Amino acid sequence: MKLKRTKKEVILLLFLLCLSQLIFSQKKGNEKKDFERPQWAGFFTNCKSEKIDTERFPFIKGAADRVKWADIETSTEVYDWSKMDYQIQNAVKGKYYYYLVLWTGPHSPEWIYEQGVPKVAVKGGKGKDFFPYYLDQNYINYFHRFIGKLADHIASLSEKERNVFAFIQPAFGSTGDRQLYKGTPIDQRFKINAQQYLEFCSRATKRFYEAFDKPELKHIRFLFNVDNESNPEELKGAKAAKAGELLYANWLRQNYSIELRKQQFTIAIGYQTNGEIVQDNELRPSFFGLNGNKPEFVRGEFSKFGQSEIFLENPIWNYYWTAISTVDRGLDLWEVDYNTVKTGKYDEGFAFASRYSYYKQPQSSQYAFIALRDVLDSADTVRFPEEKYGKAAQSNAERVNKIEAEFNKYGAKVGDLHAATSLSGSNYLYEAKAMNDVGFELIARNYSRFIKQIDANDTSVGLWRVGPTNQPFGRYARSFENTSGRNRMSFDLDDNFLSTKRSITLKIIYLDKGIDKFSVHYDSTSNPDKIATTIIKTNSCKWVSKSITILDGAFTNKGPRNSDFSLVNEDNEDDVFHMIEIMKNTPKN
């Protein structure tokens, strides 16, 4: 039996249907907004006494400041904001953004100790020898009061001055790091257990959110130095200090939206370090939003690693390839000292890092790239079987030597065998004496966003240390190898990068060595293997770039090997390539 509906019921149903569609469209709109690239996304440098020159270095989006509580509250409730205000005014004049990390803890004013806060001596740490006792109620009261005064002062600034703020990084302990003490308290009464760590940091976090809950400060977000959320097993096995950090990370993520995050080691300080794939597998889901959440905006500073021997072997290569690595691994704000930036020697890498900042979804990204390289990972028992190369252990020097010997003809070299077989992470990057092309548990692939090479090692060979050493590109490369029949490199562009047929610019960086030619093919609307251009080399023996505009790209994987585009050898000469980059026309910055 059919039920007849009254006129009022029909009107109500239509109203509810329209309302649900409106809510759904709003949700979609909000979802899109969540992933929008912030205006301040890009490369940052640090604040100095001089104004940053963004005309000379247009890739600089902002400046990073370290604000010490001791420099501002010089005596109880007497405030001197001049140093911070000077940097804010420079940002307004220079038309760049600004953020600060608030240094408290060992950078607290001396007068707090005169007011009864215990001074805690530590041993076995680096840096400061004394810290305040964080759990002392006087310290908490003074600290929370200062947070409120900081918010009040920023709110009192002019609109132009407030608008240069990108974000603020709250810090509760030693500098912006997670530790409260760097070292162990000599007096055991001042030790802080995991639960006390959680309570102290969570109360301070709440205080920040409360103090900055002002109409003038709604645009300012917080960036936290925090881990991924941990499971009970991780918490159970962690040492006391680490357990506190994990507890706090869980609490923070459960109570607040973590949009901005710090991660320095090892993604901000170098590339191809032993053990890097373990960290990459752990962090990539949250960095890129592969876990169902939105991608996190990630910052990290370069710091002292530019003075390490491995880096100084060729800084031009190493700044550049660190920049490319940071993009591949999901870093959005790479911060490098302005004294390094203003040399002008490393602009290519810094501009690259700035260009890709927070373009983590193909549909909204203006750019896609692939930097071609081969990686010799001694942990790979499929490529390097144990029966031929020896047991796959990092300490197995014989295995490393055998792999090096096989690829030496392509330029591969192990410069510091001790580092290759015994060091990992930041220790490797700081202590290694020379670059190594064989390592253990490496990210063993091309660096890329939204472009993949199809059957890379079957269709090309990797090269190391190739081309002029005063150009940044040649730390790695890939080449045709006519003698083994590898004369065509094929690539797949992420299907979501181009929602419809549109004009793109495809840029190729290649080694201009020899006088023969290669061609670029692509899947067009009329021909799945159409020739875009043929490039004839001039034997300048330098890395050069060539840009091609494509107006009729289909990119539906109908080319050879289900590819979207290819590089094809047109003769017997082996052409060498560094990068392919695709830009939507016209890109938005």
Backbone torsions as a table, in degrees:
resi	resn	phi	psi	omega
1	MET	NA	128.1	179.5
2	LYS	-81.3	135.3	178.2
3	LEU	-90.4	130.1	176.7
4	LYS	-87.4	133.8	180.0
5	ARG	-100.8	143.3	176.9
6	THR	-74.0	165.5	178.3
7	LYS	-61.3	-39.1	179.7
8	LYS	-64.8	-39.8	179.6
9	GLU	-64.8	-41.3	179.1
10	VAL	-62.5	-44.0	179.3
11	ILE	-62.8	-41.2	179.3
12	LEU	-63.7	-43.2	179.0
13	LEU	-62.6	-42.9	178.2
14	LEU	-63.3	-39.4	178.4
15	PHE	-63.0	-45.4	-179.7
16	LEU	-64.3	-38.6	177.9
17	LEU	-63.0	-45.9	178.3
18	CYS	-63.3	-39.8	-179.9
19	LEU	-64.0	-42.7	-179.8
20	SER	-65.3	-37.9	177.9
21	GLN	-66.3	-37.7	178.0
22	LEU	-64.4	-45.2	179.2
23	ILE	-62.5	-42.5	-179.8
24	PHE	-62.5	-42.6	-180.0
25	SER	-66.9	-35.1	177.7
26	GLN	-66.2	-41.0	178.2
27	LYS	-61.5	-43.5	178.1
28	LYS	-62.9	-41.0	178.2
29	GLY	-63.2	-42.8	178.8
30	ASN	-65.9	-39.1	179.4
31	GLU	-60.9	-43.2	178.5
32	LYS	-63.7	-41.9	-178.8
33	LYS	-62.4	-36.9	-179.8
34	ASP	-56.1	-30.3	-174.6
35	PHE	-101.1	6.7	178.6
36	GLU	-65.5	146.4	179.4
37	ARG	-78.7	124.4	178.4
38	PRO	-61.4	148.6	179.0
39	GLN	-59.7	-28.9	-176.2
40	TRP	-91.1	4.2	-179.9
41	ALA	-65.0	136.5	177.3
42	GLY	146.5	-164.7	-175.9
43	PHE	-76.0	135.7	177.7
44	PHE	-121.3	154.8	171.2
45	THR	-126.1	-179.9	-176.9
46	ASN	-98.9	160.2	179.9
47	CYS	-77.1	133.6	172.7
48	LYS	-125.2	-173.6	178.7
49	SER	-69.9	-23.1	-178.5
50	GLU	-91.7	157.5	176.4
51	LYS	-77.8	141.9	-178.8
52	ILE	-77.0	135.3	-174.8
53	ASP	-93.9	91.1	-179.2
54	THR	-82.3	-9.5	172.8
55	GLU	-75.4	-42.0	177.3
56	ARG	-73.8	-35.0	-177.7
57	PHE	-122.8	76.3	-174.3
58	PRO	-66.6	-13.5	178.5
59	PHE	-75.2	-12.6	179.6
60	ILE	-76.6	120.6	178.9
61	LYS	-96.2	-23.4	-176.9
62	GLY	-170.8	178.0	-177.4
63	ALA	-123.9	144.0	-179.7
64	ALA	-106.0	133.4	-178.3
65	ASP	-120.1	150.9	173.0
66	ARG	-116.4	110.5	-176.4
67	VAL	-102.1	118.7	-179.2
68	LYS	-95.7	129.2	177.4
69	TRP	-53.2	-41.2	-177.6
70	ALA	-61.9	-30.0	-179.2
71	ASP	-76.7	-18.2	-174.3
72	ILE	-103.5	-54.6	179.2
73	GLU	-91.4	80.6	-171.0
74	THR	-68.7	-28.7	168.6
75	SER	-146.4	167.0	-169.2
76	THR	-56.4	119.8	180.0
77	GLU	60.4	27.4	170.2
78	VAL	-116.9	119.0	-168.6
79	TYR	-119.2	136.7	176.3
80	ASP	-124.6	103.2	-175.9
81	TRP	-95.5	9.6	-168.0
82	SER	-62.6	-40.6	-177.9
83	LYS	-64.4	-46.0	179.5
84	MET	-65.6	-44.8	-179.2
85	ASP	-61.8	-34.8	178.8
86	TYR	-60.9	-43.3	-179.7
87	GLN	-69.5	-36.0	177.7
88	ILE	-64.9	-43.0	179.4
89	GLN	-66.4	-36.3	174.3
90	ASN	-60.5	-40.8	179.3
91	ALA	-64.3	-39.9	177.5
92	VAL	-62.2	-48.1	-178.5
93	LYS	-66.2	-39.5	-177.4
94	GLY	-85.0	-5.6	178.2
95	LYS	61.3	47.7	172.8
96	TYR	-133.4	169.5	-176.6
97	TYR	-91.3	173.5	-173.0
98	TYR	-146.1	140.7	166.9
99	TYR	-141.1	161.0	178.4
100	LEU	-130.6	149.1	166.0
101	VAL	-106.5	127.0	-178.7
102	LEU	-88.0	114.5	179.0
103	TRP	-93.9	119.2	177.7
104	THR	-120.6	-131.0	176.4
105	GLY	47.1	-115.4	-179.8
106	PRO	-67.3	-11.4	177.2
107	HIS	-101.6	20.5	174.3
108	SER	-75.4	155.1	179.9
109	PRO	-67.3	150.5	-177.7
110	GLU	-64.8	-27.8	-175.2
111	TRP	-65.3	-18.7	180.0
112	ILE	-64.9	-30.3	179.2
113	TYR	-73.0	-31.9	176.1
114	GLU	-68.7	-22.2	179.4
115	GLN	-92.8	11.9	171.9
116	GLY	104.4	-0.9	177.2
117	VAL	-72.4	125.3	179.8
118	PRO	-64.2	139.3	175.5
119	LYS	-97.4	122.8	-172.6
120	VAL	-102.6	118.0	175.0
121	ALA	-84.0	139.4	-179.5
122	VAL	-124.1	161.1	176.2
123	LYS	-131.4	154.5	175.1
124	GLY	76.5	12.0	180.0
125	GLY	-108.2	-175.6	178.2
126	LYS	-120.6	136.3	177.5
127	GLY	99.1	-126.2	-173.9
128	LYS	-66.7	144.8	177.6
129	ASP	-94.0	-15.7	-176.6
130	PHE	-130.8	144.6	178.2
131	PHE	-137.2	155.7	172.4
132	PRO	-74.1	157.9	173.1
133	TYR	-83.1	106.6	-169.0
134	TYR	-63.7	-26.3	-175.9
135	LEU	-86.5	-5.7	177.4
136	ASP	-64.5	131.1	-175.1
137	GLN	-63.9	-32.8	176.1
138	ASN	-62.1	-44.4	179.2
139	TYR	-60.6	-46.0	-179.6
140	ILE	-60.0	-43.6	-179.6
141	ASN	-62.1	-45.7	-179.6
142	TYR	-65.4	-42.7	-179.2
143	PHE	-62.5	-49.2	-178.8
144	HIS	-65.0	-35.4	176.3
145	ARG	-63.0	-41.7	-179.4
146	PHE	-65.2	-38.9	177.0
147	ILE	-56.9	-43.5	178.3
148	GLY	-63.5	-40.6	179.4
149	LYS	-67.3	-36.4	176.8
150	LEU	-61.5	-47.0	179.0
151	ALA	-62.6	-42.6	179.6
152	ASP	-60.9	-42.1	-178.0
153	HIS	-66.5	-45.5	-179.8
154	ILE	-62.9	-38.8	178.5
155	ALA	-64.6	-27.1	-178.7
156	SER	-80.8	-9.8	-179.1
157	LEU	-71.2	165.4	176.8
158	SER	-67.4	161.7	-179.3
159	GLU	-59.6	-41.2	178.4
160	LYS	-60.8	-41.1	-179.5
161	GLU	-69.4	-41.3	178.9
162	ARG	-64.6	-35.7	-174.0
163	ASN	-72.8	-12.9	176.8
164	VAL	-80.3	-9.9	178.8
165	PHE	-71.3	122.7	172.4
166	ALA	-82.7	-51.8	179.6
167	PHE	-166.3	177.7	174.3
168	ILE	-130.2	137.2	174.3
169	GLN	-102.1	105.9	172.9
170	PRO	-65.8	140.2	177.2
171	ALA	-135.3	135.2	-171.2
172	PHE	-110.9	-13.7	-174.9
173	GLY	-130.2	-124.5	-177.3
174	SER	-83.0	111.7	-174.4
175	THR	50.4	-140.2	179.7
176	GLY	-94.8	6.7	179.6
177	ASP	-75.9	171.7	-175.3
178	ARG	-80.6	-23.6	-175.1
179	GLN	-70.8	144.5	170.5
180	LEU	-81.7	-50.4	173.0
181	TYR	-105.0	141.4	166.5
182	LYS	-103.5	94.2	-172.4
183	GLY	125.9	-179.8	-177.8
184	THR	-111.0	130.1	178.2
185	PRO	-57.9	131.6	178.1
186	ILE	-67.1	-40.2	176.8
187	ASP	-89.4	113.2	-173.9
188	GLN	-63.3	-17.4	178.8
189	ARG	-63.1	-21.8	-174.8
190	PHE	-98.0	7.1	175.9
191	LYS	-64.6	149.3	-178.8
192	ILE	-121.4	120.6	-178.8
193	ASN	-86.0	177.7	-173.0
194	ALA	-62.3	-42.1	-178.5
195	GLN	-68.0	-38.6	177.7
196	GLN	-66.9	-38.0	175.6
197	TYR	-58.7	-48.8	179.8
198	LEU	-58.3	-46.6	-177.0
199	GLU	-63.7	-43.2	-179.3
200	PHE	-64.0	-48.5	-176.2
201	CYS	-70.6	-37.0	-179.5
202	SER	-68.6	-38.5	177.4
203	ARG	-65.1	-41.0	178.6
204	ALA	-65.7	-38.5	178.0
205	THR	-61.6	-47.4	177.7
206	LYS	-58.1	-39.8	-179.4
207	ARG	-62.6	-40.4	177.5
208	PHE	-61.1	-48.3	-178.3
209	TYR	-63.7	-38.9	178.3
210	GLU	-66.3	-46.6	-175.5
211	ALA	-65.9	-34.5	-176.6
212	PHE	-92.6	7.9	178.0
213	ASP	-81.8	70.6	-179.2
214	LYS	-130.6	146.8	179.9
215	PRO	-56.0	-35.2	-177.3
216	GLU	-71.6	-16.7	-172.3
217	LEU	-115.4	14.2	-175.6
218	LYS	-62.5	-26.4	-177.2
219	HIS	-81.3	-11.5	-175.4
220	ILE	-88.8	121.9	178.0
221	ARG	-103.7	167.0	178.5
222	PHE	-107.2	139.1	173.9
223	LEU	-110.2	130.4	-176.8
224	PHE	-117.0	142.8	171.5
225	ASN	-88.9	95.5	-168.4
226	VAL	-145.3	149.2	178.7
227	ASP	-77.9	171.6	165.3
228	ASN	-65.2	160.6	175.0
229	GLU	-65.3	139.5	-174.0
230	SER	-109.0	153.9	175.8
231	ASN	-92.1	167.4	-176.9
232	PRO	-57.2	-33.3	-179.4
233	GLU	-66.2	-40.2	177.1
234	GLU	-62.9	-42.0	179.8
235	LEU	-65.6	-38.8	-177.8
236	LYS	-65.0	-37.7	-175.5
237	GLY	-89.5	-3.3	-175.1
238	ALA	-82.1	147.8	172.8
239	LYS	-69.5	163.8	-170.9
240	ALA	-53.8	-49.3	-177.1
241	ALA	-63.3	-45.1	179.9
242	LYS	-68.3	-35.8	179.5
243	ALA	-60.6	-38.8	177.1
244	GLY	-62.6	-42.5	178.8
245	GLU	-63.2	-40.0	179.8
246	LEU	-69.9	-40.5	176.5
247	LEU	-60.0	-43.8	-179.7
248	TYR	-65.8	-41.2	178.4
249	ALA	-59.4	-44.2	178.6
250	ASN	-62.4	-46.0	-179.3
251	TRP	-61.8	-45.3	-176.9
252	LEU	-62.9	-45.4	-177.4
253	ARG	-69.1	-28.2	179.3
254	GLN	-79.7	-21.5	-174.5
255	ASN	-110.0	-21.1	-177.1
256	TYR	-138.1	157.5	176.7
257	SER	-84.0	114.4	-178.3
258	ILE	-91.3	92.8	-179.7
259	GLU	-91.1	-31.6	-175.1
260	LEU	-120.6	138.2	-171.2
261	ARG	-148.1	146.4	174.6
262	LYS	-98.3	140.0	171.9
263	GLN	-153.2	112.2	-176.1
264	GLN	-102.5	-59.5	-175.2
265	PHE	-87.8	127.0	-0.4
266	THR	-108.2	6.7	-168.7
267	ILE	-70.7	-21.7	-177.4
268	ALA	-96.7	-4.6	-168.3
269	ILE	-120.1	-2.3	-179.6
270	GLY	165.5	-174.2	-175.2
271	TYR	-142.7	166.1	-178.8
272	GLN	45.5	64.8	175.4
273	THR	-114.2	142.5	-179.7
274	ASN	-54.0	133.9	178.5
275	GLY	87.3	1.2	-172.5
276	GLU	-66.8	-30.3	-176.9
277	ILE	-68.2	-29.7	178.3
278	VAL	-63.8	-47.4	178.4
279	GLN	-65.6	-40.7	-178.5
280	ASP	-63.0	-42.1	178.5
281	ASN	-63.6	-33.6	-179.7
282	GLU	-73.5	-42.5	-170.6
283	LEU	-91.4	-28.7	-173.1
284	ARG	-55.4	-42.6	-179.2
285	PRO	-57.7	-42.7	-179.6
286	SER	-78.2	-35.6	179.7
287	PHE	-62.8	-39.9	-174.6
288	PHE	-103.9	3.1	179.5
289	GLY	70.6	32.0	179.7
290	LEU	-83.4	-4.3	-178.0
291	ASN	-98.4	13.7	-180.0
292	GLY	93.6	-12.3	176.5
293	ASN	-94.1	172.2	176.3
294	LYS	-77.1	153.7	179.6
295	PRO	-58.8	147.3	176.4
296	GLU	-91.2	142.3	173.4
297	PHE	-84.8	122.0	-169.2
298	VAL	-118.8	131.2	176.2
299	ARG	-118.5	155.7	174.6
300	GLY	-163.7	144.3	-179.9
301	GLU	-104.7	153.2	-174.4
302	PHE	-78.6	-42.7	175.8
303	SER	61.2	-137.7	-165.3
304	LYS	-78.3	-6.1	-166.9
305	PHE	-72.7	-13.6	175.2
306	GLY	-67.6	-14.2	179.2
307	GLN	-97.0	0.9	179.6
308	SER	-73.4	154.3	-176.6
309	GLU	-64.0	-38.2	-179.0
310	ILE	-64.2	-36.0	-179.0
311	PHE	-75.6	-37.9	-176.9
312	LEU	-74.5	-9.9	176.5
313	GLU	-58.6	-38.4	171.8
314	ASN	-159.1	87.5	-177.9
315	PRO	-59.6	-32.1	-178.9
316	ILE	-63.9	-44.4	174.0
317	TRP	-63.8	-46.3	-166.5
318	ASN	-74.9	-36.3	173.4
319	TYR	-63.7	-41.6	-177.2
320	TYR	-65.4	-49.7	-176.5
321	TRP	-73.4	-26.3	170.7
322	THR	-64.3	-42.7	178.3
323	ALA	-58.4	-47.1	-179.5
324	ILE	-64.5	-40.1	178.2
325	SER	-62.1	-41.4	-179.5
326	THR	-61.6	-37.8	178.9
327	VAL	-67.1	-47.2	179.2
328	ASP	-57.4	-38.5	-173.1
329	ARG	-89.3	-6.3	171.7
330	GLY	104.7	12.7	175.5
331	LEU	-75.8	136.5	-177.0
332	ASP	-109.6	-29.3	-179.2
333	LEU	-129.0	101.4	179.1
334	TRP	-97.7	123.3	-173.8
335	GLU	-110.9	120.9	-177.5
336	VAL	-128.3	143.8	-177.4
337	ASP	-55.5	138.4	-176.3
338	TYR	-66.2	-29.6	176.2
339	ASN	-60.8	-33.9	175.3
340	THR	-74.2	-43.7	-177.7
341	VAL	-60.5	-45.6	-171.5
342	LYS	-74.6	-2.5	170.2
343	THR	-67.1	-25.4	-179.0
344	GLY	75.9	6.4	-175.2
345	LYS	-82.1	-18.6	-168.3
346	TYR	-124.7	24.2	-174.1
347	ASP	-58.1	-37.2	-175.3
348	GLU	-58.9	-46.7	-179.8
349	GLY	-69.5	-42.1	-178.8
350	PHE	-65.0	-39.8	178.3
351	ALA	-65.6	-38.4	179.0
352	PHE	-62.3	-46.9	179.8
353	ALA	-60.8	-39.6	-179.4
354	SER	-68.7	-37.9	-175.7
355	ARG	-63.4	-36.1	-173.9
356	TYR	-96.3	0.7	-176.1
357	SER	-54.4	122.4	175.8
358	TYR	61.5	13.9	169.2
359	TYR	-86.5	78.4	-171.4
360	LYS	-106.2	-1.7	176.2
361	GLN	-123.1	131.6	-173.8
362	PRO	-60.3	-37.1	-175.9
363	GLN	-67.6	-26.8	-179.0
364	SER	-104.3	-9.0	-178.6
365	SER	-76.3	143.1	175.5
366	GLN	-87.3	-12.4	-171.6
367	TYR	-137.3	154.8	170.3
368	ALA	-141.9	148.8	-179.4
369	PHE	-151.0	161.9	167.6
370	ILE	-144.2	122.4	176.2
371	ALA	-101.2	118.7	-167.3
372	LEU	-84.7	131.8	-179.7
373	ARG	-164.4	155.5	169.5
374	ASP	-110.4	149.9	-177.6
375	VAL	-133.1	129.1	-176.4
376	LEU	-99.6	96.4	-176.6
377	ASP	-100.4	109.8	-177.5
378	SER	-69.7	-10.7	174.9
379	ALA	-79.1	-9.9	-177.7
380	ASP	-83.3	102.4	-177.2
381	THR	-85.8	-8.5	175.1
382	VAL	-79.7	-49.1	179.2
383	ARG	-73.7	-35.1	-178.3
384	PHE	-124.4	81.4	-175.5
385	PRO	-59.2	142.6	-176.9
386	GLU	-64.4	-31.8	-179.3
387	GLU	-66.5	-22.0	178.9
388	LYS	-99.1	-40.0	-171.6
389	TYR	-106.3	-12.4	-177.7
390	GLY	102.3	171.8	-175.1
391	LYS	-59.6	137.3	-177.0
392	ALA	-84.1	77.7	174.0
393	ALA	-125.5	143.9	-177.7
394	GLN	-57.4	-35.5	-175.9
395	SER	-76.1	-4.4	-176.2
396	ASN	-80.3	91.1	-178.1
397	ALA	-65.4	-33.1	-179.4
398	GLU	-63.3	-40.3	178.4
399	ARG	-63.4	-44.1	178.4
400	VAL	-60.0	-44.2	-178.9
401	ASN	-64.0	-38.3	179.8
402	LYS	-66.3	-40.6	178.9
403	ILE	-66.4	-44.0	178.1
404	GLU	-58.6	-45.3	-177.5
405	ALA	-60.4	-36.6	-178.5
406	GLU	-69.7	-32.6	-174.9
407	PHE	-107.8	8.4	-180.0
408	ASN	-61.7	-33.2	-179.7
409	LYS	-66.2	-17.3	176.8
410	TYR	-97.8	6.2	176.7
411	GLY	102.1	-2.9	-178.2
412	ALA	-69.1	141.9	-176.2
413	LYS	-151.5	144.0	171.9
414	VAL	-108.9	108.1	-175.3
415	GLY	-87.0	-24.4	-179.2
416	ASP	-141.1	91.3	-176.5
417	LEU	-62.9	-36.3	179.4
418	HIS	-60.8	-47.0	179.6
419	ALA	-64.1	-41.1	-178.5
420	ALA	-62.5	-29.8	-173.9
421	THR	-107.8	-0.1	-175.9
422	SER	-140.6	-16.5	-175.8
423	LEU	-111.4	153.6	179.3
424	SER	-142.8	162.9	171.4
425	GLY	57.5	-142.1	-177.0
426	SER	-66.6	-29.5	176.8
427	ASN	-61.8	-40.7	177.3
428	TYR	-61.3	-47.5	-176.1
429	LEU	-67.6	-27.4	-177.7
430	TYR	-92.3	-29.3	-171.8
431	GLU	-105.9	-18.4	-179.6
432	ALA	-62.6	142.6	-175.6
433	LYS	-90.9	-17.1	-177.4
434	ALA	-160.1	163.4	-178.9
435	MET	-71.3	145.5	177.3
436	ASN	-124.4	141.3	177.4
437	ASP	-106.3	2.9	171.3
438	VAL	-124.4	134.6	179.0
439	GLY	-149.3	-168.6	-174.3
440	PHE	-129.8	129.4	-178.5
441	GLU	57.4	57.6	-178.7
442	LEU	-97.1	164.0	169.5
443	ILE	-79.1	96.7	-166.6
444	ALA	-97.5	71.9	179.8
445	ARG	-166.4	175.4	170.2
446	ASN	-64.0	151.4	167.4
447	TYR	-83.0	138.7	-176.2
448	SER	-165.3	164.2	161.9
449	ARG	-139.0	118.0	169.6
450	PHE	72.3	7.9	172.2
451	ILE	-132.1	135.2	175.8
452	LYS	-124.2	142.6	173.1
453	GLN	-87.6	135.6	-177.6
454	ILE	-90.3	122.8	178.3
455	ASP	51.2	58.7	-170.1
456	ALA	-55.4	-51.7	-174.3
457	ASN	-78.5	-14.0	175.4
458	ASP	-84.5	-18.0	-173.1
459	THR	-119.0	-2.9	180.0
460	SER	-159.4	168.7	176.0
461	VAL	-120.7	147.3	176.9
462	GLY	-82.3	147.7	174.7
463	LEU	-126.9	153.7	178.2
464	TRP	-129.1	144.0	172.4
465	ARG	54.3	59.4	-171.5
466	VAL	-118.8	144.1	177.4
467	GLY	82.5	-176.2	-177.2
468	PRO	-61.1	134.6	-179.0
469	THR	-76.8	-10.5	177.6
470	ASN	-94.9	8.1	170.0
471	GLN	-111.3	148.0	-169.2
472	PRO	-80.0	-9.6	-164.0
473	PHE	-83.7	-26.8	-161.4
474	GLY	-87.4	14.4	175.2
475	ARG	-58.9	-39.3	173.5
476	TYR	-134.8	163.1	172.3
477	ALA	-166.2	171.7	169.5
478	ARG	-128.9	150.9	-173.3
479	SER	-138.1	153.7	163.6
480	PHE	-66.6	159.0	172.4
481	GLU	-141.5	93.8	-173.7
482	ASN	-60.6	-35.9	-176.4
483	THR	-64.9	-25.3	178.5
484	SER	-106.5	10.1	175.8
485	GLY	77.7	17.0	-179.8
486	ARG	-96.5	90.4	-171.6
487	ASN	-125.1	8.6	178.6
488	ARG	-146.7	122.9	175.0
489	MET	-104.8	126.8	-176.2
490	SER	-113.7	148.6	-173.2
491	PHE	-137.3	149.0	178.8
492	ASP	-116.3	119.5	175.2
493	LEU	-89.2	132.0	-179.4
494	ASP	-49.1	130.3	-175.5
495	ASP	-61.2	-22.8	-178.2
496	ASN	-90.1	-4.2	-177.0
497	PHE	-68.1	-42.3	178.3
498	LEU	-118.1	109.8	-178.8
499	SER	-73.9	-29.6	178.1
500	THR	-138.4	168.1	175.2
501	LYS	-62.3	129.1	178.7
502	ARG	-155.4	166.1	-179.6
503	SER	-72.4	135.7	174.7
504	ILE	-132.1	161.6	169.2
505	THR	-114.5	126.1	179.0
506	LEU	-109.0	121.0	-178.4
507	LYS	-111.2	135.3	178.1
508	ILE	-120.7	132.5	171.7
509	ILE	-109.8	121.0	-175.3
510	TYR	-136.2	161.9	178.3
511	LEU	-87.3	117.7	-176.2
512	ASP	-83.8	69.5	-178.9
513	LYS	-120.4	122.8	-174.5
514	GLY	100.7	-179.8	-175.6
515	ILE	-128.3	9.0	-179.2
516	ASP	-90.8	-161.3	-167.6
517	LYS	-140.4	160.4	170.8
518	PHE	-140.3	164.9	-177.8
519	SER	-128.4	159.5	177.0
520	VAL	-113.2	123.8	179.2
521	HIS	-114.1	155.0	177.9
522	TYR	-152.4	159.9	177.6
523	ASP	-82.9	104.9	-176.8
524	SER	-101.1	176.0	178.7
525	THR	-70.2	-17.5	-177.4
526	SER	-115.0	-16.3	-174.2
527	ASN	-153.7	119.8	-177.2
528	PRO	-69.6	-9.2	-179.6
529	ASP	-137.4	50.7	-176.1
530	LYS	-77.1	141.6	177.2
531	ILE	-83.5	121.2	177.5
532	ALA	-82.2	-41.2	-179.9
533	THR	-166.7	158.4	170.6
534	THR	-119.1	128.5	-174.9
535	ILE	-109.5	126.3	178.1
536	ILE	-104.3	125.0	-178.4
537	LYS	-77.7	156.9	-176.2
538	THR	-119.5	6.0	176.0
539	ASN	60.8	39.3	174.4
540	SER	-76.8	-13.3	-178.6
541	CYS	61.2	25.6	175.7
542	LYS	-120.1	159.8	171.0
543	TRP	-75.5	131.0	179.4
544	VAL	-132.7	160.6	179.1
545	SER	-119.9	149.3	178.4
546	LYS	-134.0	127.9	179.0
547	SER	-109.8	137.1	-176.8
548	ILE	-127.4	131.1	174.2
549	THR	-93.0	128.6	178.8
550	ILE	-117.7	122.4	-175.2
551	LEU	-101.2	-19.2	-171.4
552	ASP	-123.9	33.5	-179.6
553	GLY	-71.7	132.0	174.1
554	ALA	-97.0	-43.9	177.7
555	PHE	51.3	54.4	179.8
556	THR	-111.1	24.6	175.5
557	ASN	61.9	35.3	-180.0
558	LYS	-101.1	2.3	176.6
559	GLY	-78.2	175.8	177.4
560	PRO	-51.4	140.0	-176.1
561	ARG	59.3	29.3	-178.5
562	ASN	58.7	40.3	-175.2
563	SER	-94.2	163.8	172.2
564	ASP	-98.5	-31.6	174.9
565	PHE	-157.7	163.4	-174.8
566	SER	-146.8	155.8	166.0
567	LEU	-106.4	131.5	-172.5
568	VAL	-127.2	129.5	176.2
569	ASN	-75.9	130.5	-176.7
570	GLU	-107.5	10.4	-177.7
571	ASP	-161.1	-161.6	-178.5
572	ASN	-93.0	-0.2	-176.8
573	GLU	-90.1	137.5	-176.6
574	ASP	-87.9	110.9	-179.2
575	ASP	-84.1	148.0	-173.6
576	VAL	-119.8	134.9	-173.9
577	PHE	-129.2	145.0	174.3
578	HIS	-102.9	-54.9	-170.0
579	MET	-147.5	149.8	165.8
580	ILE	-122.3	131.1	178.6
581	GLU	-130.8	136.5	178.8
582	ILE	-116.4	133.7	179.4
583	MET	-123.9	130.1	173.4
584	LYS	-70.3	139.4	177.3
585	ASN	-96.7	127.5	-3.9
586	THR	-98.2	130.3	-176.5
587	PRO	-67.2	147.6	174.5
588	LYS	-100.2	138.9	179.6
589	ASN	-101.9	NA	NA
